[in-house]
Amino acid sequence: MTAPPPPLGLLAELTHRCPLRCPYCSNPVELSRASAELDAATWGRVFREAAALGVLQLHLSGGEPAARRDLPEIVAHAASAGLYSNLITSGVTLDAERLRALAAAGLDHVQLSVQDAEAGSADRIGGLRGGHARKLDFARAVEAAGLPLTLNAVVHRQNLDRLGGLIDLALELGAGRLEVAHVQYYGWALRNRDALLPSRAQLDAATRTVTEARERLRGRLVIDYVVPDYHAKRPKACMGGWGRSFIAVSPAGRALPCHAAESLPGFDFPDVREHSLAWIWTESEAFQRFRGTGWMPEPCRGCEHKERDWGGCRCQAFALTGDTAATDPACAHSPHHHLLDLAVQDAAVAGVEFTYREMGAATAG
Amino acid sequence: MTLSPASVPRFARGMRLREDPARGRWVVVGPERLFVPDEIALEVLRLLDGARGVDAIVDDLAARYHAPREAIAADVLALLDDLQAKGVVTA
């Protein structure tokens, strides 16, 4: 087998601790405890190994990365490794002083999540009263610290109708970029799918809103927006393809081809405390299993798009079909594609109650 | 915000031009974005210092490549306009 191309991005999930309880959290349903977290020195070694491999961009995420008191030290390790560091935060626990310390340590960029354009609904979705107001204060502190800001709005049936308000909020807060991210349905979000899936009419209205805003705000605000899988005909090249450009490392040190990959059965994901990142990238079985096209079944195997979408998302394929190697049902050629339409129909008549994210809930649902 | 010959373009906040030694190229890195400039774009980006205006950039390139100034000016403005729309450059 030929050597894979070097990885471009590293997602460092520093902790699973988080003050928010979003019902679509991308963390695994089985959350890690604080006592299992990698220390800052180990993260520093992982960052240096990543840079040597070819990684340029580092995403510091969680959970809430600011739950780590040693976050400035971790950011300093990223800067000395020469990685572009992006802090992905809920913003509810970081004050101006801690933010200045992060900027001084070499932080390059802040991505702030918001749950809605209206405080009442945002606080209900995030499961934290007063959270939205604290996010707005935090965004102003980011501006004052001279750091670039991206607003990340996770959208779904219960907030998509206020997308225009989210765009206005991004402008008001001085964000250079707005990421409109549709919920992806595995883990916590799959449990809450009936309460979150948007209707086709909602989605079409949102797409029109984005198209109009992009034109109007050209040169002022960049809007990233991707049509969600449940209303798509083609699957996404999840993570740019398994083991092709991206490595995630969990709080406890497991290296993953995708941050949700621990939802897949039958894997022994390598531990960064036991193996170098170079070995993990080139040699480990986990990173090779779905790399390239050799593993593909039909209809992927004979498909002209196979080196564009790489068979789609493994987590979604497993969640919906029970087979980790199946074609992603988001693809119109998948024999399971009808499951997505059925889910949209079910959601259209379902309620709005959430199962919130919490520690130790893995067996409760 | 249309760019003109008098504009002074600079990198947008958070955008950085850097070498990518693992792949033998230069790239602009930003928040969850990566741009790989072609040879001409790289020449223009290397001249962005927050002080030099579009006119001065065009002068520099026209002199170095012995090319007609009008053609260079049109190319540079189109390039910078595109980079501004992508959030790489601001003026």
Interface residues (C-beta under 8 A of the other chain):
Chain A: P6 L8 L53 G54 L56 Q57 H59 Y84 N86 D108 H109 Q111 G146 L147 P148 T150 G176 R177 E179 R218 G219 R220 V222 D224
Chain B: M1 A12 R13 G14 R16 R18 D20 A22 R23 V27 V29 G30 P31 E32 L34 Q84 A85 K86 G87 T90
